[in-house]
Amino acid sequence: MKSSECLSAVQKCFPELEITEVSPLGEGWANWSFESPSGLVFRFPKSASSAAELDAIKPIIEELGEHLDLPMPRYTRQSDWRGLPFVAYPKVPGLPLTRDHLEGSSDPAVLSRQIGAFLTRLHQFPITRLRQEFPQAPEHPWLDQCRELCDEVKEFVLPELPVALGDRIDALFEDFITELSATPINAVFVHGDLEPAHILWDSSTQRITGVIDFDDGGIGDPAWDMRLLLHYYGADALLAILEAYEATPADDFFTRRVHFYSKAGYFQDAISAQKHNNEEWLDRCLYALTDVFR
């Protein structure tokens, strides 16, 4: 989507805003985002399925704003563009909290505690309310997702790896799924995509200013929200985050789930590379997998 298309949609749907300029803010798998000089962000879904996800999560997003202790996007306007809904919200201030920013801050422990406290509040959002909004959600979605990933790994990834390594990965999946099936896990609302671009901070105050992009949110395993924190910030930072996390016990199985989920992205990338017949991308993915599981 071009800036001119966004501007045309905004001027047609919200003429009272008198917006004459927008600039690209970011593009993800599911959405385009643009920003006006006044600080309004406009988010456009790329497909009908992305629009359906936005509509489904919107009521929860509105309630989460009252529940969390850090600012997040609050959708203030909604309209349609080419038959798909789009939303507008005041921009949450701050810059992405990269690993360098976290480790180079005056007190990394303070930022880690903020993340841990945020996740505590997020994961304490009433599960009964979530079930009302998502009545068709599986009782244990993490189990279904792991089984589906396992099946695709066997089909698309393991045949590309050395036999011994493939057998070891296959056994790891089977053991993990067996333990998931046998161990009770309390479902929570998960953000789903806590990468550095979605955790904002202010270098002048050395504090986190907000968390954005809840579009991948839904019912899930609380350990799922920790996987990207481990991947991007490292084990020491994750430990500091978990010290401030109180929503569910961070026991040994919790930690092992985090580590297993953190590796899921390597498989997902390899599967996508296979499906798109991208041999160069696949080679990079296989090299990464070999390094991670050696």
The 8 nearest C-alpha neighbors of each residue, nearest first, counted from 0:
[[1, 4, 2, 31, 5, 3, 45, 43],
 [2, 0, 4, 3, 5, 23, 6, 22],
 [1, 3, 5, 4, 22, 6, 21, 23],
 [2, 4, 6, 1, 5, 7, 21, 0],
 [5, 3, 7, 1, 2, 6, 8, 0],
 [6, 4, 2, 8, 7, 3, 9, 1],
 [5, 7, 3, 9, 4, 8, 10, 2],
 [6, 8, 4, 10, 5, 9, 3, 11],
 [9, 7, 5, 11, 6, 10, 12, 4],
 [10, 8, 6, 12, 11, 13, 7, 5],
 [9, 11, 14, 7, 13, 8, 12, 6],
 [10, 12, 8, 9, 13, 14, 7, 6],
 [13, 11, 9, 10, 8, 14, 78, 79],
 [12, 14, 10, 15, 9, 16, 11, 17],
 [15, 13, 10, 16, 17, 11, 12, 9],
 [14, 16, 13, 17, 10, 18, 12, 11],
 [17, 15, 14, 18, 13, 10, 9, 19],
 [18, 16, 15, 14, 19, 10, 13, 9],
 [19, 17, 16, 20, 10, 35, 9, 14],
 [18, 20, 17, 21, 6, 10, 35, 36],
 [19, 21, 18, 35, 6, 22, 36, 2],
 [22, 20, 35, 34, 33, 2, 6, 36],
 [21, 23, 34, 33, 2, 24, 35, 20],
 [24, 22, 33, 25, 32, 34, 2, 21],
 [25, 23, 33, 32, 34, 22, 26, 31],
 [26, 24, 32, 23, 31, 27, 33, 30],
 [25, 27, 31, 30, 32, 28, 24, 29],
 [28, 26, 30, 29, 31, 25, 32, 45],
 [27, 29, 30, 26, 45, 31, 49, 44],
 [28, 30, 45, 27, 49, 44, 46, 31],
 [31, 29, 44, 45, 27, 43, 26, 28],
 [30, 32, 26, 43, 42, 25, 44, 27],
 [33, 31, 42, 24, 25, 41, 26, 23],
 [32, 34, 23, 24, 41, 22, 40, 21],
 [35, 33, 40, 21, 22, 39, 24, 38],
 [34, 36, 21, 37, 39, 38, 20, 22],
 [37, 35, 38, 34, 21, 20, 39, 18],
 [36, 38, 35, 39, 34, 18, 89, 40],
 [39, 37, 35, 36, 90, 89, 34, 40],
 [38, 40, 89, 35, 88, 90, 34, 37],
 [41, 39, 34, 88, 87, 33, 90, 89],
 [40, 42, 87, 33, 32, 86, 34, 39],
 [43, 41, 32, 86, 85, 31, 87, 30],
 [42, 44, 85, 31, 30, 32, 45, 41],
 [45, 43, 30, 50, 49, 46, 29, 31],
 [44, 46, 30, 29, 49, 43, 31, 47],
 [47, 45, 49, 48, 44, 50, 29, 83],
 [46, 48, 50, 49, 51, 83, 45, 44],
 [47, 49, 51, 50, 46, 52, 45, 44],
 [50, 48, 52, 46, 51, 44, 47, 29],
 [49, 51, 47, 53, 44, 48, 52, 46],
 [52, 50, 48, 54, 53, 49, 47, 55],
 [51, 53, 55, 49, 50, 54, 56, 48],
 [54, 52, 50, 56, 51, 55, 57, 49],
 [53, 55, 51, 57, 52, 56, 50, 58],
 [56, 54, 52, 53, 57, 51, 58, 132],
 [55, 57, 53, 59, 54, 58, 52, 60],
 [56, 58, 60, 54, 59, 55, 53, 61],
 [59, 57, 61, 60, 56, 62, 55, 54],
 [58, 60, 62, 61, 57, 56, 63, 129],
 [61, 59, 57, 63, 58, 62, 56, 64],
 [60, 62, 58, 59, 63, 64, 57, 73],
 [63, 61, 59, 64, 60, 65, 58, 66],
 [64, 62, 66, 60, 65, 61, 67, 59],
 [63, 65, 62, 66, 61, 67, 60, 71],
 [64, 66, 63, 62, 67, 61, 68, 60],
 [65, 67, 63, 64, 62, 68, 120, 124],
 [68, 66, 69, 64, 120, 63, 65, 121],
 [67, 69, 117, 66, 70, 120, 116, 65],
 [70, 68, 209, 67, 71, 208, 117, 210],
 [71, 69, 209, 210, 208, 68, 91, 72],
 [70, 72, 210, 211, 209, 73, 64, 91],
 [73, 71, 211, 88, 74, 91, 89, 90],
 [74, 72, 88, 75, 71, 61, 64, 89],
 [75, 73, 88, 87, 76, 72, 86, 61],
 [74, 76, 88, 87, 73, 77, 86, 89],
 [77, 75, 87, 86, 74, 88, 78, 85],
 [78, 76, 86, 85, 87, 84, 75, 79],
 [77, 79, 84, 85, 12, 86, 76, 80],
 [80, 78, 84, 83, 82, 85, 81, 77],
 [79, 81, 83, 82, 84, 8, 85, 78],
 [82, 80, 83, 79, 84, 8, 85, 78],
 [81, 83, 80, 79, 84, 47, 78, 85],
 [82, 84, 79, 80, 81, 50, 85, 47],
 [85, 83, 79, 78, 80, 50, 77, 82],
 [84, 86, 43, 78, 77, 42, 79, 83],
 [87, 85, 77, 42, 76, 41, 74, 78],
 [86, 88, 41, 76, 40, 74, 75, 77],
 [87, 89, 74, 75, 40, 39, 73, 72],
 [90, 88, 39, 38, 40, 91, 72, 73],
 [89, 91, 38, 39, 40, 92, 88, 72],
 [90, 92, 209, 89, 72, 71, 93, 70],
 [93, 91, 90, 208, 94, 199, 209, 200],
 [92, 94, 200, 199, 201, 208, 91, 95],
 [93, 95, 199, 200, 96, 201, 92, 196],
 [96, 94, 196, 199, 195, 198, 97, 200],
 [95, 97, 195, 199, 198, 200, 100, 94],
 [98, 96, 100, 195, 99, 95, 101, 196],
 [97, 99, 101, 232, 100, 102, 231, 96],
 [100, 98, 102, 97, 101, 103, 96, 104],
 [101, 99, 97, 103, 98, 102, 96, 104],
 [100, 102, 98, 104, 99, 103, 107, 97],
 [101, 103, 99, 100, 104, 107, 98, 106],
 [102, 104, 100, 101, 99, 105, 107, 106],
 [105, 103, 106, 101, 107, 102, 100, 205],
 [104, 106, 107, 103, 205, 102, 101, 109],
 [105, 107, 108, 104, 109, 110, 205, 103],
 [108, 106, 110, 109, 104, 101, 102, 111],
 [109, 107, 111, 106, 110, 112, 239, 240],
 [108, 110, 112, 107, 111, 106, 113, 206],
 [111, 109, 113, 107, 112, 108, 206, 114],
 [112, 110, 240, 108, 114, 113, 109, 239],
 [111, 113, 115, 109, 243, 110, 114, 240],
 [112, 114, 110, 116, 111, 115, 117, 109],
 [115, 113, 117, 111, 112, 116, 240, 118],
 [114, 116, 244, 240, 243, 112, 118, 113],
 [115, 117, 119, 113, 118, 114, 244, 243],
 [118, 116, 114, 120, 119, 115, 113, 121],
 [119, 117, 121, 115, 120, 116, 122, 114],
 [118, 120, 246, 116, 122, 244, 117, 245],
 [121, 119, 123, 117, 118, 122, 67, 116],
 [122, 120, 118, 123, 119, 124, 117, 67],
 [121, 123, 187, 119, 124, 188, 120, 118],
 [124, 122, 120, 121, 246, 125, 119, 187],
 [123, 125, 122, 121, 126, 120, 188, 187],
 [126, 124, 127, 128, 123, 129, 187, 122],
 [125, 127, 129, 128, 187, 130, 124, 188],
 [128, 126, 130, 125, 129, 131, 124, 132],
 [129, 127, 131, 126, 130, 125, 132, 124],
 [130, 128, 126, 132, 131, 127, 133, 125],
 [129, 131, 133, 127, 134, 128, 132, 126],
 [132, 130, 128, 129, 134, 133, 127, 126],
 [131, 133, 129, 130, 134, 128, 55, 59],
 [132, 134, 130, 136, 135, 131, 129, 55],
 [135, 133, 130, 131, 136, 132, 129, 137],
 [134, 136, 133, 137, 130, 132, 138, 131],
 [135, 137, 133, 134, 138, 140, 218, 130],
 [138, 136, 140, 139, 135, 143, 134, 218],
 [137, 139, 140, 136, 186, 218, 135, 141],
 [138, 140, 137, 141, 142, 143, 186, 219],
 [141, 139, 137, 143, 142, 138, 144, 219],
 [142, 140, 144, 143, 139, 145, 219, 220],
 [141, 143, 145, 140, 144, 139, 146, 179],
 [142, 144, 146, 140, 145, 141, 147, 139],
 [145, 143, 141, 147, 142, 146, 148, 140],
 [146, 144, 148, 142, 147, 143, 149, 141],
 [145, 147, 149, 143, 148, 144, 142, 150],
 [148, 146, 144, 150, 149, 145, 143, 151],
 [147, 149, 145, 151, 146, 150, 152, 144],
 [148, 150, 146, 152, 147, 151, 145, 153],
 [149, 151, 147, 153, 148, 152, 146, 154],
 [152, 150, 154, 148, 153, 149, 155, 147],
 [151, 153, 156, 149, 155, 154, 150, 148],
 [154, 152, 150, 157, 151, 155, 156, 149],
 [153, 155, 151, 152, 156, 150, 157, 158],
 [154, 156, 152, 151, 270, 153, 157, 273],
 [157, 155, 152, 159, 158, 153, 154, 270],
 [156, 158, 165, 153, 160, 159, 152, 155],
 [159, 157, 156, 160, 155, 154, 153, 165],
 [160, 158, 157, 156, 161, 155, 285, 165],
 [159, 161, 157, 158, 165, 162, 164, 156],
 [162, 160, 164, 163, 165, 159, 158, 157],
 [161, 163, 165, 164, 166, 160, 158, 157],
 [162, 164, 166, 165, 161, 167, 160, 168],
 [165, 163, 167, 161, 166, 162, 168, 160],
 [166, 164, 157, 162, 168, 167, 163, 160],
 [165, 167, 169, 163, 164, 168, 162, 170],
 [166, 168, 164, 170, 165, 169, 171, 163],
 [169, 167, 171, 165, 170, 166, 164, 172],
 [168, 170, 166, 172, 167, 171, 165, 173],
 [171, 169, 173, 167, 168, 172, 174, 166],
 [170, 172, 168, 174, 169, 173, 175, 167],
 [173, 171, 175, 169, 170, 174, 176, 168],
 [172, 174, 170, 176, 175, 171, 177, 169],
 [175, 173, 177, 171, 172, 176, 170, 178],
 [174, 176, 172, 178, 177, 173, 171, 179],
 [177, 175, 179, 173, 178, 174, 172, 180],
 [178, 176, 174, 180, 175, 179, 173, 181],
 [177, 179, 181, 175, 180, 176, 182, 174],
 [180, 178, 176, 182, 177, 181, 175, 142],
 [181, 179, 177, 178, 182, 176, 142, 183],
 [180, 182, 178, 179, 177, 183, 176, 184],
 [181, 183, 179, 180, 178, 184, 177, 252],
 [184, 182, 185, 181, 179, 180, 186, 139],
 [185, 183, 186, 182, 220, 139, 179, 221],
 [184, 186, 187, 183, 220, 221, 247, 219],
 [185, 187, 219, 220, 184, 218, 221, 188],
 [188, 186, 122, 218, 219, 221, 189, 126],
 [187, 189, 218, 217, 122, 219, 121, 124],
 [190, 188, 191, 216, 217, 219, 187, 224],
 [191, 189, 216, 213, 192, 215, 224, 193],
 [190, 192, 215, 216, 189, 224, 193, 223],
 [193, 191, 194, 190, 215, 224, 227, 213],
 [194, 192, 197, 227, 191, 224, 195, 190],
 [193, 195, 196, 197, 192, 227, 228, 198],
 [196, 194, 96, 198, 197, 97, 95, 193],
 [197, 195, 95, 194, 198, 96, 199, 97],
 [196, 198, 211, 195, 210, 194, 193, 199],
 [199, 197, 210, 195, 96, 95, 196, 209],
 [200, 198, 95, 93, 94, 209, 96, 208],
 [199, 201, 207, 93, 208, 94, 206, 96],
 [202, 200, 93, 203, 205, 204, 206, 207],
 [203, 201, 205, 204, 200, 206, 104, 100],
 [204, 202, 201, 205, 206, 200, 104, 93],
 [203, 205, 206, 202, 201, 200, 207, 208],
 [206, 204, 202, 201, 203, 104, 200, 207],
 [205, 207, 204, 200, 201, 208, 110, 202],
 [208, 206, 200, 199, 209, 201, 110, 113],
 [209, 207, 200, 199, 93, 206, 201, 92],
 [208, 210, 70, 69, 199, 71, 207, 198],
 [209, 211, 198, 71, 197, 199, 70, 69],
 [210, 212, 197, 71, 72, 213, 209, 198],
 [213, 211, 214, 197, 210, 72, 215, 192],
 [212, 214, 216, 215, 190, 211, 191, 192],
 [215, 213, 216, 212, 53, 56, 52, 190],
 [216, 214, 191, 213, 190, 192, 217, 212],
 [217, 215, 190, 191, 213, 189, 214, 188],
 [216, 218, 188, 189, 219, 215, 190, 191],
 [219, 217, 188, 187, 189, 186, 129, 216],
 [220, 218, 186, 187, 189, 141, 140, 188],
 [219, 221, 222, 186, 223, 141, 187, 184],
 [222, 220, 223, 224, 187, 219, 189, 122],
 [221, 223, 257, 225, 220, 224, 253, 256],
 [224, 222, 221, 225, 220, 226, 257, 260],
 [225, 223, 222, 226, 191, 221, 189, 190],
 [226, 224, 228, 222, 223, 227, 257, 229],
 [225, 227, 261, 257, 229, 228, 223, 224],
 [228, 226, 230, 229, 225, 194, 231, 193],
 [227, 229, 225, 231, 226, 232, 230, 237],
 [228, 230, 233, 227, 226, 232, 237, 234],
 [229, 231, 227, 228, 233, 232, 261, 226],
 [230, 232, 228, 229, 227, 233, 98, 194],
 [233, 231, 98, 228, 229, 236, 230, 234],
 [234, 232, 229, 236, 235, 230, 231, 237],
 [233, 235, 237, 236, 229, 238, 232, 230],
 [236, 234, 238, 237, 233, 239, 232, 229],
 [237, 235, 239, 238, 234, 233, 232, 240],
 [236, 238, 240, 234, 239, 235, 229, 241],
 [237, 239, 241, 235, 236, 240, 234, 242],
 [240, 238, 236, 242, 237, 241, 111, 235],
 [241, 239, 115, 111, 237, 238, 242, 243],
 [240, 242, 244, 238, 243, 239, 115, 237],
 [241, 243, 239, 240, 244, 238, 115, 112],
 [244, 242, 115, 112, 241, 240, 116, 245],
 [243, 245, 115, 241, 119, 242, 116, 246],
 [244, 246, 119, 247, 243, 248, 116, 241],
 [247, 245, 119, 122, 123, 244, 248, 120],
 [246, 248, 245, 249, 244, 221, 185, 119],
 [249, 247, 250, 245, 246, 253, 244, 251],
 [248, 250, 253, 247, 254, 251, 241, 252],
 [251, 249, 253, 248, 252, 254, 255, 247],
 [250, 252, 254, 253, 255, 249, 256, 248],
 [253, 251, 255, 254, 250, 256, 249, 257],
 [252, 254, 256, 250, 249, 251, 255, 222],
 [255, 253, 257, 251, 256, 252, 250, 258],
 [256, 254, 252, 258, 257, 253, 259, 251],
 [255, 257, 259, 253, 254, 258, 260, 252],
 [256, 258, 226, 254, 222, 260, 255, 259],
 [257, 259, 261, 255, 256, 260, 254, 226],
 [260, 258, 256, 261, 262, 257, 255, 263],
 [261, 259, 263, 257, 262, 258, 226, 256],
 [260, 262, 226, 258, 259, 263, 257, 230],
 [263, 261, 260, 264, 259, 265, 258, 266],
 [264, 262, 260, 266, 265, 261, 267, 259],
 [263, 265, 267, 266, 262, 268, 261, 260],
 [266, 264, 268, 263, 267, 262, 269, 284],
 [265, 267, 269, 263, 264, 268, 270, 152],
 [266, 268, 264, 270, 269, 265, 271, 263],
 [269, 267, 271, 265, 266, 270, 264, 272],
 [268, 270, 272, 266, 284, 271, 267, 281],
 [269, 271, 267, 273, 272, 268, 155, 266],
 [272, 270, 274, 268, 273, 269, 275, 267],
 [271, 273, 269, 281, 277, 275, 270, 274],
 [274, 272, 276, 270, 271, 275, 269, 277],
 [273, 275, 271, 272, 276, 270, 277, 155],
 [274, 276, 272, 277, 273, 271, 270, 278],
 [277, 275, 273, 274, 278, 272, 281, 271],
 [276, 278, 272, 275, 280, 279, 281, 273],
 [277, 279, 281, 280, 276, 282, 272, 273],
 [278, 280, 282, 281, 277, 283, 272, 284],
 [281, 279, 283, 282, 278, 277, 272, 284],
 [280, 282, 278, 284, 272, 283, 279, 269],
 [281, 283, 285, 279, 284, 280, 278, 286],
 [284, 282, 286, 280, 281, 285, 287, 279],
 [285, 283, 281, 287, 269, 286, 282, 288],
 [284, 286, 288, 282, 287, 283, 289, 281],
 [285, 287, 289, 283, 284, 288, 282, 290],
 [286, 288, 284, 290, 285, 289, 291, 283],
 [289, 287, 285, 291, 290, 286, 292, 284],
 [290, 288, 286, 292, 287, 291, 293, 285],
 [289, 291, 287, 288, 293, 292, 286, 285],
 [292, 290, 288, 289, 293, 287, 262, 286],
 [293, 291, 289, 290, 288, 164, 168, 287],
 [292, 290, 289, 291, 164, 288, 167, 287]]
